[in-house]
Amino acid sequence: MQDDSSPESLARNLQHRSIASAFLYAYYGQVDGSFTQFPPGGLPAGYDPRQRPWYKSSAQEIQQMIEQLQSGARDAVETMGESRRFSDDSVRIGGQAGENLRDVTRLIGEIDGMNQSVATATEEQTSVIESLNMDITEINTLNQDGVRNLQASLSACTELDQQVGRLKQLVDSFRI
């Protein structure tokens, strides 16, 4: 079958064996109002397929599909933006946790050095342990925040995956 919209080409395509063997009648109405049918037959003067209920219904269904696709795409963009925000928060929290872990590592090194002179450094060790305890508490808090953000990211990704599935179904239903 050819990809030509001339009336002669359309008539040849409508007579093609794959269409003629599957359909008793075949009709093709174009946006400009021209109309081709097989087998050829007479049409009333001024016949415009665009005014027929089947043409209007088809055009309305296509418009609804397009609107659904646009709405689904907008929802997907919003979900991606939300997921990006959650990811940015997770990266920020991860950076803070990394800094705190470096602090903890440094403090552990200081504690090890202080253990060699326990008699003179008891007060200093107490101060470092309190600081370490606060850092660990902060790491725990940041870790819990990170888990919540990762769960929110997972939820947003799951929602995005569902929207992709809905968009794919809409696109698949749009194919001829």
MIZA-847837 format. One record per residue (C-alpha): residue number from 1; residue in three letters; x, y, z. Coordinates in Angstrom, 1 decimal. Example, Ala and Ser with C-alpha at 12.3 -4.5 7.8 and 13.67 -1.06 7.14 Angstrom:
# residues 2
{gudo=1	guke=ALA	x=12.3	y=-4.5	z=7.8}
{gudo=2	guke=SER	x=13.7	y=-1.1	z=7.1}
***
This chain:
# residues 176
{gudo=1	guke=MET	x=0.0	y=0.0	z=0.0}
{gudo=2	guke=GLN	x=1.3	y=3.5	z=-0.8}
{gudo=3	guke=ASP	x=1.4	y=6.5	z=1.4}
{gudo=4	guke=ASP	x=-0.2	y=9.0	z=-1.1}
{gudo=5	guke=SER	x=-3.4	y=10.9	z=-0.3}
{gudo=6	guke=SER	x=-4.5	y=11.5	z=-3.9}
{gudo=7	guke=PRO	x=-8.0	y=10.1	z=-4.6}
{gudo=8	guke=GLU	x=-6.6	y=7.6	z=-7.2}
{gudo=9	guke=SER	x=-4.0	y=6.3	z=-4.7}
{gudo=10	guke=LEU	x=-6.6	y=6.1	z=-1.9}
{gudo=11	guke=ALA	x=-9.0	y=4.1	z=-4.3}
{gudo=12	guke=ARG	x=-6.1	y=1.7	z=-5.1}
{gudo=13	guke=ASN	x=-5.3	y=1.3	z=-1.4}
{gudo=14	guke=LEU	x=-8.9	y=0.6	z=-0.5}
{gudo=15	guke=GLN	x=-9.0	y=-2.0	z=-3.3}
{gudo=16	guke=HIS	x=-5.9	y=-3.6	z=-1.9}
{gudo=17	guke=ARG	x=-6.3	y=-7.4	z=-1.3}
{gudo=18	guke=SER	x=-5.7	y=-7.1	z=2.5}
{gudo=19	guke=ILE	x=-8.6	y=-4.6	z=2.8}
{gudo=20	guke=ALA	x=-10.9	y=-6.0	z=0.2}
{gudo=21	guke=SER	x=-10.7	y=-9.5	z=1.7}
{gudo=22	guke=ALA	x=-11.4	y=-8.3	z=5.2}
{gudo=23	guke=PHE	x=-14.1	y=-5.7	z=4.5}
{gudo=24	guke=LEU	x=-17.1	y=-5.7	z=2.3}
{gudo=25	guke=TYR	x=-17.1	y=-1.9	z=2.1}
{gudo=26	guke=ALA	x=-14.2	y=0.5	z=2.9}
{gudo=27	guke=TYR	x=-14.6	y=4.2	z=3.4}
{gudo=28	guke=TYR	x=-11.9	y=6.9	z=3.8}
{gudo=29	guke=GLY	x=-12.9	y=10.5	z=4.8}
{gudo=30	guke=GLN	x=-10.2	y=13.2	z=4.9}
{gudo=31	guke=VAL	x=-9.9	y=16.4	z=7.0}
{gudo=32	guke=ASP	x=-10.5	y=18.5	z=3.9}
{gudo=33	guke=GLY	x=-13.9	y=16.8	z=3.3}
{gudo=34	guke=SER	x=-13.0	y=14.6	z=0.4}
{gudo=35	guke=PHE	x=-14.3	y=11.0	z=0.6}
{gudo=36	guke=THR	x=-13.2	y=7.8	z=-1.1}
{gudo=37	guke=GLN	x=-15.1	y=4.5	z=-0.9}
{gudo=38	guke=PHE	x=-14.8	y=0.9	z=-2.2}
{gudo=39	guke=PRO	x=-16.5	y=-0.4	z=-4.1}
{gudo=40	guke=PRO	x=-17.0	y=2.9	z=-5.9}
{gudo=41	guke=GLY	x=-20.4	y=4.3	z=-5.6}
{gudo=42	guke=GLY	x=-22.3	y=7.6	z=-6.1}
{gudo=43	guke=LEU	x=-22.6	y=10.1	z=-3.3}
{gudo=44	guke=PRO	x=-25.1	y=12.9	z=-2.9}
{gudo=45	guke=ALA	x=-23.9	y=16.2	z=-4.2}
{gudo=46	guke=GLY	x=-21.9	y=18.1	z=-1.5}
{gudo=47	guke=TYR	x=-21.5	y=15.0	z=0.7}
{gudo=48	guke=ASP	x=-19.1	y=15.9	z=3.5}
{gudo=49	guke=PRO	x=-17.9	y=13.0	z=5.7}
{gudo=50	guke=ARG	x=-17.0	y=15.5	z=8.4}
{gudo=51	guke=GLN	x=-20.7	y=16.1	z=9.1}
{gudo=52	guke=ARG	x=-21.4	y=12.4	z=9.6}
{gudo=53	guke=PRO	x=-21.8	y=11.1	z=13.2}
{gudo=54	guke=TRP	x=-19.1	y=8.4	z=12.8}
{gudo=55	guke=TYR	x=-16.6	y=11.0	z=11.7}
{gudo=56	guke=LYS	x=-17.4	y=13.4	z=14.5}
{gudo=57	guke=SER	x=-17.3	y=10.6	z=17.0}
{gudo=58	guke=SER	x=-13.9	y=9.4	z=15.8}
{gudo=59	guke=ALA	x=-12.5	y=12.9	z=15.8}
{gudo=60	guke=GLN	x=-13.9	y=13.4	z=19.4}
{gudo=61	guke=GLU	x=-12.3	y=10.1	z=20.5}
{gudo=62	guke=ILE	x=-9.0	y=11.1	z=19.1}
{gudo=63	guke=GLN	x=-9.2	y=14.5	z=20.8}
{gudo=64	guke=GLN	x=-10.0	y=12.8	z=24.1}
{gudo=65	guke=MET	x=-7.0	y=10.4	z=23.7}
{gudo=66	guke=ILE	x=-4.8	y=13.4	z=23.0}
{gudo=67	guke=GLU	x=-6.1	y=15.2	z=26.1}
{gudo=68	guke=GLN	x=-5.5	y=12.1	z=28.2}
{gudo=69	guke=LEU	x=-2.0	y=11.7	z=26.8}
{gudo=70	guke=GLN	x=-1.3	y=15.4	z=27.6}
{gudo=71	guke=SER	x=-2.8	y=15.1	z=31.1}
{gudo=72	guke=GLY	x=-0.8	y=11.9	z=31.7}
{gudo=73	guke=ALA	x=2.4	y=13.6	z=30.5}
{gudo=74	guke=ARG	x=1.8	y=16.6	z=32.8}
{gudo=75	guke=ASP	x=1.3	y=14.2	z=35.7}
{gudo=76	guke=ALA	x=4.5	y=12.4	z=34.8}
{gudo=77	guke=VAL	x=6.4	y=15.7	z=34.7}
{gudo=78	guke=GLU	x=5.0	y=16.7	z=38.1}
{gudo=79	guke=THR	x=5.9	y=13.3	z=39.5}
{gudo=80	guke=MET	x=9.4	y=13.5	z=38.1}
{gudo=81	guke=GLY	x=9.8	y=17.0	z=39.6}
{gudo=82	guke=GLU	x=8.7	y=15.7	z=43.0}
{gudo=83	guke=SER	x=11.1	y=12.7	z=42.7}
{gudo=84	guke=ARG	x=13.9	y=15.1	z=41.8}
{gudo=85	guke=ARG	x=13.2	y=17.1	z=44.9}
{gudo=86	guke=PHE	x=13.3	y=14.0	z=47.1}
{gudo=87	guke=SER	x=16.5	y=12.9	z=45.4}
{gudo=88	guke=ASP	x=18.1	y=16.3	z=46.0}
{gudo=89	guke=ASP	x=17.1	y=16.1	z=49.7}
{gudo=90	guke=SER	x=18.5	y=12.6	z=49.9}
{gudo=91	guke=VAL	x=21.8	y=13.8	z=48.4}
{gudo=92	guke=ARG	x=22.0	y=16.7	z=50.8}
{gudo=93	guke=ILE	x=21.3	y=14.4	z=53.8}
{gudo=94	guke=GLY	x=23.8	y=11.9	z=52.5}
{gudo=95	guke=GLY	x=26.4	y=14.7	z=52.3}
{gudo=96	guke=GLN	x=25.7	y=15.7	z=55.9}
{gudo=97	guke=ALA	x=25.9	y=12.1	z=57.0}
{gudo=98	guke=GLY	x=29.3	y=11.8	z=55.2}
{gudo=99	guke=GLU	x=30.6	y=14.9	z=57.0}
{gudo=100	guke=ASN	x=29.4	y=13.5	z=60.3}
{gudo=101	guke=LEU	x=31.0	y=10.2	z=59.6}
{gudo=102	guke=ARG	x=34.3	y=11.9	z=58.8}
{gudo=103	guke=ASP	x=33.9	y=13.8	z=62.1}
{gudo=104	guke=VAL	x=33.3	y=10.5	z=63.9}
{gudo=105	guke=THR	x=36.3	y=8.9	z=62.3}
{gudo=106	guke=ARG	x=38.5	y=11.8	z=63.3}
{gudo=107	guke=LEU	x=37.1	y=11.7	z=66.9}
{gudo=108	guke=ILE	x=37.7	y=8.0	z=67.2}
{gudo=109	guke=GLY	x=41.3	y=8.6	z=66.2}
{gudo=110	guke=GLU	x=41.5	y=11.3	z=68.9}
{gudo=111	guke=ILE	x=40.0	y=8.9	z=71.4}
{gudo=112	guke=ASP	x=42.6	y=6.3	z=70.5}
{gudo=113	guke=GLY	x=45.4	y=8.8	z=71.0}
{gudo=114	guke=MET	x=43.9	y=9.8	z=74.3}
{gudo=115	guke=ASN	x=43.7	y=6.3	z=75.6}
{gudo=116	guke=GLN	x=47.5	y=6.3	z=75.7}
{gudo=117	guke=SER	x=47.5	y=9.0	z=78.4}
{gudo=118	guke=VAL	x=44.4	y=8.1	z=80.4}
{gudo=119	guke=ALA	x=45.6	y=9.5	z=83.7}
{gudo=120	guke=THR	x=45.9	y=13.1	z=82.4}
{gudo=121	guke=ALA	x=43.1	y=13.1	z=79.8}
{gudo=122	guke=THR	x=40.0	y=11.9	z=81.7}
{gudo=123	guke=GLU	x=38.2	y=15.2	z=81.5}
{gudo=124	guke=GLU	x=39.1	y=15.6	z=77.8}
{gudo=125	guke=GLN	x=37.8	y=12.1	z=77.0}
{gudo=126	guke=THR	x=34.5	y=12.9	z=78.6}
{gudo=127	guke=SER	x=34.1	y=15.9	z=76.4}
{gudo=128	guke=VAL	x=35.0	y=14.1	z=73.2}
{gudo=129	guke=ILE	x=32.6	y=11.2	z=74.1}
{gudo=130	guke=GLU	x=29.7	y=13.7	z=74.6}
{gudo=131	guke=SER	x=30.5	y=15.3	z=71.3}
{gudo=132	guke=LEU	x=30.7	y=11.8	z=69.7}
{gudo=133	guke=ASN	x=27.3	y=10.9	z=71.3}
{gudo=134	guke=MET	x=25.7	y=14.1	z=69.8}
{gudo=135	guke=ASP	x=27.2	y=13.3	z=66.4}
{gudo=136	guke=ILE	x=25.9	y=9.8	z=66.5}
{gudo=137	guke=THR	x=22.5	y=11.0	z=67.5}
{gudo=138	guke=GLU	x=22.6	y=13.5	z=64.6}
{gudo=139	guke=ILE	x=23.7	y=10.7	z=62.2}
{gudo=140	guke=ASN	x=20.8	y=8.6	z=63.4}
{gudo=141	guke=THR	x=18.4	y=11.4	z=62.9}
{gudo=142	guke=LEU	x=19.9	y=12.2	z=59.4}
{gudo=143	guke=ASN	x=19.8	y=8.5	z=58.6}
{gudo=144	guke=GLN	x=16.1	y=8.3	z=59.5}
{gudo=145	guke=ASP	x=15.4	y=11.4	z=57.4}
{gudo=146	guke=GLY	x=17.3	y=9.7	z=54.5}
{gudo=147	guke=VAL	x=15.2	y=6.6	z=54.9}
{gudo=148	guke=ARG	x=12.0	y=8.6	z=54.8}
{gudo=149	guke=ASN	x=13.2	y=10.5	z=51.7}
{gudo=150	guke=LEU	x=14.2	y=7.3	z=50.0}
{gudo=151	guke=GLN	x=10.8	y=5.8	z=50.8}
{gudo=152	guke=ALA	x=9.1	y=9.0	z=49.3}
{gudo=153	guke=SER	x=11.4	y=8.7	z=46.2}
{gudo=154	guke=LEU	x=10.4	y=5.0	z=45.8}
{gudo=155	guke=SER	x=6.8	y=5.9	z=46.1}
{gudo=156	guke=ALA	x=7.2	y=8.7	z=43.5}
{gudo=157	guke=CYS	x=9.1	y=6.3	z=41.2}
{gudo=158	guke=THR	x=6.3	y=3.7	z=41.7}
{gudo=159	guke=GLU	x=3.7	y=6.3	z=40.8}
{gudo=160	guke=LEU	x=5.8	y=7.4	z=37.8}
{gudo=161	guke=ASP	x=6.0	y=3.8	z=36.7}
{gudo=162	guke=GLN	x=2.2	y=3.4	z=36.9}
{gudo=163	guke=GLN	x=1.8	y=6.6	z=34.9}
{gudo=164	guke=VAL	x=4.2	y=5.3	z=32.3}
{gudo=165	guke=GLY	x=2.0	y=2.2	z=32.1}
{gudo=166	guke=ARG	x=-1.1	y=4.3	z=31.7}
{gudo=167	guke=LEU	x=0.5	y=6.4	z=29.1}
{gudo=168	guke=LYS	x=1.7	y=3.3	z=27.2}
{gudo=169	guke=GLN	x=-1.8	y=1.9	z=27.3}
{gudo=170	guke=LEU	x=-3.2	y=5.2	z=25.9}
{gudo=171	guke=VAL	x=-0.5	y=5.3	z=23.2}
{gudo=172	guke=ASP	x=-1.1	y=1.6	z=22.4}
{gudo=173	guke=SER	x=-4.9	y=2.3	z=22.1}
{gudo=174	guke=PHE	x=-4.2	y=5.2	z=19.7}
{gudo=175	guke=ARG	x=-2.4	y=3.0	z=17.2}
{gudo=176	guke=ILE	x=-4.4	y=1.9	z=14.2}
***
